[in-house]
Amino acid sequence: MTKLDDKLNYLFYGDNLSVLRDRDYFPKECVDLVYLDPPFKSNQDYNVLFAEKDGEQSAAQILAFEDTWRWDQSAAAAYKDVLKHGGKTAETLKALKNILETSDMMAYLAMMAPRLIELKRVMKPTASIYLHCDPTASHYLKMLMDAVFGAENFRNEIVWQRTSARSDSRKFNHVHDIVLFYTKTDGFIWNVQRTEYSPEYLAKFYRNIDPATGKAFSSSDLLAAGTRKGSSGQPWRGIDPNDVKRHWAIPRFVIEQYGIKAETTQEKLDALDELGLIFWPKDGKRPRFKRFLDDMIGVVLKSIWTDIPPLSAQSKEKLGYPTQKPEALLERIIQASSNPKDTVLDPFCGCGTTVAAAQKLGRRWIGIDITHLAISLIKHRLYTTYKDEPKRKRPKYEVMGEPADVSGARALAEADDVIALETEAALRRCLGRGVTVRELRLDGPVRRARGLDCSNIGRGPVDVGLRRGPVGVGLGG
Ligand SMILES: C[S@@+](CC[C@H](N)C(=O)[O-])C[C@H]1O[C@@H](n2cnc3c(N)ncnc32)[C@H](O)[C@@H]1O
């Protein structure tokens, strides 16, 4: 039994390994879906967001945002810990260390291994896990995931095209992320996801317009290979399928979809013709079945996702968090691998994209992040999204956990300033403390703040790009 209330959502502030290891909160098999997006070589200069008043930085913040991992004492300890327990994961990690030695990549994998083991423990037998990563790490992570979850539970390597424009001059432009999808067992929750047909597909296959209804349709063959003795091998309207060594083959879904009750193939074909579902090509070729576009339910989603654009600078969703992912990406994952009221866990929840998507889709959620900024941003995100909703529709959640060090505690105490950056005064306080803001959306008027050229700022949302030295301010959408 978990000490967590299953009617509430939770935000944990702390290191996900120690949070997940607390069995009072996370007994085995308590989660339906896990999505994780650990920080890794995104080359973002995150630390600028967290400089403190005296120029110091909180150790926890540095840990979280130093995404170039180093083989240090904690990486070595995580490695030893996994080896102590033996088994496939230990063997895989050992093999990886033979190749990668004490590199940054190895430090990252050593940090991930114990977390993946804990995540597997908390997953229900029907649960899935989606690990978002970079192609430079995905092949190693896949080996680790195979070891922890079993190669037989690997489902997909999803390619998410996250940008269209890059300029890698000496290689093909690298524009995608990888999401590794595994399940705990073979009996996992799965809801087929479909997408709209592309304009190219429609132009190619839905060229015909039905004169009777004006609707676009594609046509498909009503004959299949091989002769048959029963009614499907007999002529219909003077057309004998035997002539071409074939037989009538009406797709089963057509009979079900149109509720056709006829017995013989010929009666079924008559019924379809009466419903206007048979296409008679003018050139006298064999009749075909009309598939009306209006009756189609979209294409089943493939493992390459090119239809979810990254967040643009103008995007309403954008919170200024450097690695923020689009909600549409998380919505797709949550819809495919969970049902309403299921529990979704994001152990590296950042500014709460999973939280926001899960809340929107009526799932219960648990987010964990080691930085106070992430927790504050999520609180702010939920507040602004639901503030105009009636109370019963607003998310009910608790914030749990302790800062990892004194500096983190002080920052937490001051966290409201970060949320309240909607006002000029809050911005002044931040600047006064030496905080450097790179790109934060301010939703209120900002004027005359020290160090800012505010001459062209009016009311309304403003994007502030601000560094030590020259300061630039631009109007946002
Ligand atoms: C790449 S970001 C996640 C972004 C997120 N998907 C979003 O859309 O906002 C990774 C997050 O992991 C957090 N993090 C790093 N190490 C952590 C740890 N040991 N425990 C919990 N969170 C951690 C960082 O603070 C950061 O917010």
The ligand as a Gaussian input file, in Angstrom:
#p B3LYP/6-31G(d) Opt

LIG

0 1
 C       15.529000      17.452000     -20.027000
 S       14.766000      18.088000     -18.617000
 C       13.116000      17.519000     -18.744000
 C       12.256000      18.423000     -19.549000
 C       10.821000      18.003000     -19.570000
 N       10.594000      16.848000     -20.395000
 C        9.905000      19.124000     -20.029000
 O        9.234000      19.032000     -21.080000
 O        9.903000      20.152000     -19.352000
 C       15.441000      17.111000     -17.394000
 C       15.021000      17.446000     -15.997000
 O       15.556000      16.453000     -15.122000
 C       15.831000      17.067000     -13.873000
 N       16.767000      16.182000     -13.151000
 C       18.078000      15.981000     -13.407000
 N       18.597000      15.087000     -12.540000
 C       17.572000      14.710000     -11.742000
 C       17.445000      13.795000     -10.664000
 N       18.490000      13.094000     -10.251000
 N       16.245000      13.656000     -10.061000
 C       15.167000      14.377000     -10.497000
 N       15.225000      15.258000     -11.525000
 C       16.399000      15.414000     -12.128000
 C       16.378000      18.425000     -14.257000
 O       16.205000      19.336000     -13.197000
 C       15.533000      18.777000     -15.477000
 O       14.424000      19.553000     -15.090000

